[in-house]
């Protein structure tokens, strides 16, 4: 038995429980409902939960998260912090909250009261993005050989090569936020990276890697440099960005990308730009690309080259409309990431 529905210009009207309910294309469950109603085996129970976003949220979290009005509860306990405020605001706007709920489920496995209540606010302030599986991304500067900047007590250096998971016993990570430099694995915001050095090598030789951190593994956020770094017990090195001082990740949902996706894409973009515009491969290459002046026709020709070479599912005008024609590594990288197959 199918669920009666009518397609409209603005969405779908679905007939459930004796009444017609309008579902706009901006509804967080629109795509799911759209697929279900077109299936002749769908019954009203399949659609009912998706119509009510709060009920859908409870179902999605296996009953852990419930929302009534402006109150969010996790396993029956009221939670009031920046994360819950964000979830409730998004629910009121009809936006998807699945990533935030996954993040909360991971976060609630953290034994630290401070981390549970303060971590999301820290991530927002430092514009560190969440991942599709409820973790978050942060930065770490390492040596040219991916070794840690500081030596271990035995004189060795910890490897931070791409794809590697780095961990240490949680009870050996200093949880006191008043101690700014202490024992633990360190990751940071982009704004802090410029303060982190003392490697014995020149900055241009250092690498900037991206670490994926489960919020359950965060131990402390030291109170220096405006709370822009943290000590954790575990992270995974998933990618690398050019150590150029301005290319960073902001508001990206990083889910099913291959390890080193960003690094490999940056390399491809640089090679394409050098060939197309005749640029030189120097430490200031990104500055050259940032300031290059080309005609609109030439710019579109270059974007067509990028689309073909990287097999993107987009058109040149999507870049031009969004980034106001600025050919920067950062803009090209985010564009390529958003539209890669």
C-alpha positions in Angstrom: 0.0 0.0 0.0 1.5 3.3 -1.0 1.2 6.7 0.7 -0.9 9.3 -1.2 1.2 12.3 -2.2 1.3 15.3 -4.6 4.4 16.8 -6.0 4.4 20.6 -6.0 6.8 23.4 -7.1 7.9 23.9 -3.5 8.1 20.2 -2.3 5.7 17.4 -1.6 2.2 17.2 0.0 1.9 13.9 1.8 -1.4 12.4 3.1 -0.9 10.7 6.4 -3.2 10.1 9.4 -6.2 11.7 7.6 -4.5 15.0 6.8 -2.3 16.5 4.1 1.1 17.7 5.3 3.3 20.0 3.1 7.0 19.1 3.1 9.2 21.8 1.6 12.5 21.1 -0.2 14.3 22.7 2.8 12.8 20.1 5.2 15.8 18.1 6.7 14.1 14.8 5.7 12.8 15.9 2.3 15.0 13.6 0.2 14.2 10.6 2.4 10.4 11.3 2.2 10.7 12.0 -1.5 12.2 8.5 -2.1 9.8 6.7 0.3 6.5 8.1 -1.2 7.6 7.0 -4.7 8.0 3.4 -3.4 4.7 1.5 -3.7 5.7 -0.6 -0.7 5.9 2.4 1.6 3.3 2.6 4.4 2.3 5.5 6.6 4.5 4.4 9.5 7.6 4.7 7.3 6.8 8.4 6.7 5.3 9.5 9.9 8.5 9.8 12.0 10.2 11.7 9.2 7.5 14.3 9.2 8.1 15.3 12.8 11.8 16.4 13.0 11.9 16.0 16.8 10.6 12.5 16.5 13.0 11.8 13.7 15.9 13.0 15.8 14.9 10.7 18.6 14.7 7.7 16.2 18.0 8.7 14.6 19.7 8.7 18.0 18.1 5.4 19.1 16.2 7.3 21.8 19.3 8.9 23.4 18.4 12.5 22.3 14.9 14.0 22.9 13.8 17.6 22.3 10.8 19.2 23.8 10.5 23.0 23.1 13.8 24.5 24.0 15.0 21.6 26.2 17.3 18.9 24.9 17.8 15.8 26.9 20.4 13.0 26.5 19.3 9.8 28.1 16.8 11.8 30.2 19.3 14.3 31.5 18.9 18.0 30.4 22.0 19.3 28.7 22.5 23.1 28.3 25.6 24.2 26.3 26.7 25.6 23.0 26.1 22.3 21.2 22.5 21.9 22.4 21.7 25.5 21.7 23.0 24.9 18.1 20.9 21.8 17.7 17.7 23.4 18.9 18.3 26.5 16.7 18.7 24.3 13.6 15.6 22.3 14.4 13.6 25.5 14.6 15.0 26.4 11.2 14.1 23.0 9.7 17.8 22.2 9.1 19.5 18.8 9.4 21.1 18.1 12.7 22.4 14.5 12.1 26.1 15.5 12.2 25.6 17.4 15.4 23.7 14.5 17.0 26.5 12.1 16.0 29.0 14.5 17.5 27.0 14.6 20.7 26.8 10.9 20.9 30.6 10.7 20.7 31.1 13.6 23.1 28.9 12.0 25.7 31.4 9.1 25.9 34.0 11.6 27.2 34.4 11.2 31.0 35.3 14.9 31.4 32.6 17.3 32.6 34.5 20.2 31.2 35.0 18.6 27.8 31.3 17.7 27.5 30.2 21.2 28.3 32.8 23.4 26.7 34.3 21.5 23.7 31.7 22.5 21.0 32.0 26.2 22.0 35.7 25.9 21.5 35.3 24.3 18.0 32.9 27.1 16.9 35.2 29.8 18.2 38.1 28.3 16.3 36.0 27.4 13.2 37.1 23.8 13.3 34.7 21.7 11.2 32.8 18.5 12.2 33.0 15.3 10.2 30.1 13.2 8.9 30.7 10.6 11.6 30.6 13.1 14.5 34.3 13.8 15.0 36.2 17.1 14.2 39.2 18.2 12.3 42.2 20.2 13.8 45.7 21.1 12.7 49.2 20.0 13.7 52.5 21.3 12.5 55.2 18.5 12.1 58.6 18.2 10.6 59.4 17.7 6.9 59.6 13.9 7.5 56.3 13.9 9.4 58.1 13.5 12.7 56.8 15.4 15.8 58.4 18.8 16.4 59.4 17.7 19.9 61.4 14.6 20.8 60.2 11.8 23.0 62.1 11.2 26.3 64.1 8.5 24.5 65.2 10.9 21.8 62.8 9.5 19.1 60.1 11.5 17.3 56.5 10.4 17.0 55.4 9.7 13.4 52.5 11.7 12.0 52.5 10.2 8.5 49.2 10.3 6.6 46.8 7.6 7.6 48.5 6.9 10.9 46.5 6.8 14.2 48.5 8.3 17.1 47.5 7.6 20.7 48.7 7.4 24.3 47.0 6.3 27.5 44.4 8.8 28.5 45.5 8.8 32.2 48.9 10.1 31.1 47.5 13.2 29.4 47.5 16.2 31.7 43.9 17.3 32.2 44.7 20.6 34.0 43.8 23.5 31.6 45.9 26.0 33.6 49.1 24.1 32.6 49.6 25.4 29.0 52.5 23.1 28.0 52.3 19.7 29.4 52.0 16.0 28.7 49.6 14.9 25.9 49.0 14.8 22.2 48.5 18.3 20.9 46.3 19.6 18.1 45.3 23.2 17.4 43.2 25.7 15.5 44.6 27.4 12.4 45.1 30.6 14.3 47.5 28.9 16.8 49.8 27.3 14.2 51.8 30.5 13.7 52.8 30.3 17.5 53.9 26.7 17.3 57.5 26.2 16.3 61.0 25.8 17.6 61.8 22.8 15.3 65.3 23.3 14.3 64.1 23.5 10.7 62.8 26.4 8.8 59.1 27.0 8.8 58.8 26.4 5.1 60.1 22.9 5.6 57.5 22.0 8.2 54.3 20.3 7.2 50.8 21.2 8.2 48.7 18.0 8.7 45.0 17.6 9.5 44.0 15.4 12.4 40.7 13.8 12.9 39.7 13.8 16.6 36.9 11.9 18.3 35.4 14.3 20.9 35.5 11.4 23.4 39.3 11.6 23.3 39.7 15.3 24.2 41.3 15.8 27.6 42.1 19.5 28.1 41.9 22.9 26.4 44.8 25.0 27.9 44.0 28.6 28.7 46.6 30.2 26.5 46.5 31.8 23.1 42.7 32.3 23.5 42.0 28.6 24.0 43.1 27.6 20.5 44.9 24.3 21.2 44.1 21.2 23.1 45.5 18.0 24.5 44.0 14.8 23.4 44.6 11.1 23.9 44.2 10.0 20.3 43.9 11.4 16.7 44.2 10.1 13.2 46.3 12.0 10.6 44.1 12.1 7.5 45.4 14.8 5.3 47.8 17.7 4.7 47.5 21.3 3.5 50.2 23.6 2.1 52.1 25.3 4.8 51.4 28.7 3.1 49.9 30.7 6.0 46.4 31.1 4.5 45.0 27.8 3.1 42.8 26.3 5.8 39.6 24.2 6.2 36.5 26.1 7.3 32.9 24.8 7.3 33.8 21.6 5.4 32.0 18.4 6.0 34.8 15.9 5.7 33.2 12.4 5.5 34.2 9.7 3.1 37.3 11.3 1.6 40.4 9.1 1.0 43.4 9.8 3.1 45.5 12.6 1.6 42.6 13.7 -0.7 43.4 17.4 0.0 47.1 17.0 -0.4 46.8 15.3 -3.7 44.2 17.8 -4.9 46.5 20.7 -4.0 49.4 19.1 -5.9 47.1 18.6 -8.9 45.9 22.2 -8.8 49.4 23.6 -8.5 50.6 21.5 -11.5 47.6 22.6 -13.6 48.1 26.2 -12.7 51.8 26.2 -13.4 51.3 24.6 -16.8 48.4 26.8 -17.8 49.6 30.2 -16.5 53.4 29.5 -16.8 54.0 30.0 -13.1 57.1 28.9 -11.2 57.1 26.4 -8.4 58.5 28.5 -5.6 57.5 28.8 -1.9 55.5 31.9 -2.9 53.6 30.0 -5.6 50.3 30.5 -3.8 50.9 34.2 -3.6 51.4 34.2 -7.4 48.1 32.5 -8.0 46.4 34.8 -5.5 47.4 37.9 -7.3 47.3 36.7 -10.9 45.3 38.9 -13.2 43.6 37.1 -16.1 40.7 37.8 -18.4 37.3 36.2 -17.6 37.6 34.0 -20.7 41.1 32.8 -19.6 39.8 32.1 -16.1 36.9 30.0 -17.5 39.3 28.1 -19.7 41.4 27.2 -16.7 38.4 26.1 -14.7 37.4 23.8 -17.5 40.9 22.3 -17.4 40.5 21.7 -13.7 37.1 20.2 -14.1 38.3 17.7 -16.7 41.5 16.8 -14.9 40.0 16.3 -11.5 36.7 14.8 -12.9 34.5 17.3 -11.1 30.7 17.4 -11.3 30.3 21.1 -11.8 30.6 24.0 -14.2 32.9 27.1 -14.2 30.2 29.5 -13.2 29.7 27.7 -9.9 33.2 28.8 -9.0 32.9 32.3 -10.4 29.5 32.9 -8.6 30.7 31.7 -5.3 34.3 33.0 -5.1 34.0 36.3 -6.9 36.5 35.2 -9.5 39.5 35.0 -7.0 41.8 32.2 -8.2 43.4 31.1 -4.9 44.5 27.7 -3.8 42.1 27.9 -0.9 39.1 28.7 -3.2 40.0 26.2 -5.8 40.6 23.5 -3.2 37.2 24.0 -1.5 35.5 24.2 -4.9 37.1 20.9 -6.0 36.3 19.3 -2.7 32.6 20.3 -2.9 32.2 19.0 -6.4 34.5 16.0 -6.6 32.8 12.7 -7.5 
